[in-house]
Amino acid sequence: MKIKSYYSRTVEDAMARARQELGPEAMLLNTRKAPPEARHLGEYEVVFATGISALEAVDDLPAAPPPPSPPAPRSGGDVLSTKVAELKKELEGMRRALTQTVLAPSRWAGASPDATDAYGLLTASGIGPELAQEIVHGAESRAINPGMPPAQAAGGDAAVFERALLQELESRFTVQPSLGKSESHPAIVALVGPPGAGKTTTLVKLAVNYGLAGRRPVMLLSMDTYRIAAAEQLRSYAAILGVGFQVLETPTALAQAIEENRGKELIFIDTPGLGHGDMDHGSSLAQFLSTRSDIDTQLVLPASMKPADLSRVVESFERFRPQRLLFTKLDETSSFGPLFNEAVRTGKPLSFFTTGQRIPEDLEAASRSRLVALVLDGHGAQAAFAA
């Protein structure tokens, strides 16, 4: 067994030196402020061991140094402020150290503080660990100046790395905030998705903002005969808006209704919400929509859905061949990484976001900058970078 202490200005620098010298198999035993007699070597001390088991590490953990003599009395407010500042500094060092420890066994030994901070922020927002690593590596590559080592170049200017990170995030997905297929007239849009995703209200918001606001004739078609009074809800909206409306029960009837309304500029199709166990009931509609090249099928997904459930729903609705993803209920979550994950994983463009229940106000066209801002700002990334 070999135990060795490393001193440096920051915890992560000391850990990087230890990992470089002892290798990824070395075990971290302790992280603490350097005792006064060793303060000239560095502000922090990390203790590593090699050739030691986890149980031995607990028994051999070095004891903390005795507390220093109490300082001269100060006012209660000054003492509290100082202690809070010291605690925040220590917690930040520990957070970076833990991130560095997780990443060190891979290609991340000696990663810059900017890189470890970015990785922590991305994973905290819900972006998958592997994707977060790819993004940070890509950002480092964008930020590197010719002839400089990656860690030094990326860490030399936090603003440069931040811009590179934003560019890398935006490059990972696409947006298409439009309705219908470009070559088709009229523009026909079908909204599909799980129960409670907000398809009907989203359809009405789209009809108002992109139909009535532009004086474009609109037709609403409902295939939702599953829910009690579901069609009546859309019928009420159609009456208020003064647009055409029909309830249809079969794909054959839907095809006929589309042909009869070719004179309209926008045709919206509302569909029943299908849970995982209801997919067989929607097989005929899925077959119809997936084979119609003139219909823009968009998958409506609630942003508040759990990441695992979100991926499962996306996969189950693949039989409808949706061309775009439309996320609703952004106001009901503060974690937007799962949206980013699905946009990257599927390669499907994002079309629109809804941010509340108001009709027609709470609807916005999807944009790269908007989603990236949601992913980062949801966990204070901008403030962290600024600091």
Secondary structure, DSSP 8 states (H G I E B T S, - for coil): -EEEEEEESSHHHHHHHHHHHH-TT-EEEEEEE--GGGGGG-SEEEEEEES--HHHHHHT---------------HHHHHHHHHHHHHHHHHHHHHHHHHHHHIIIIITT--HHHHHHHHHHHHTT--HHHHHHHHHHHHHHH--TTS-HHHHHHH-HHHHHHHHHHHHHTT--B----S-TT-SSEEEEEE-STTS-HHHHHHHHHHHHTGGGT--EEEEE---SSTTHHHHHHHHHHHHT-EEEE--SHHHHHHHHHHTTTSSEEEEE-----GGGGGGGHHHHHHHHT-TTEEEEEEEETTS-HHHHHHHHHHGGGG--SEEEEE-GGG-S--HHHHHHHHHH---EEEEE-SS-TTTSEEE--HHHHHHHHHHTTTHHHHHH-
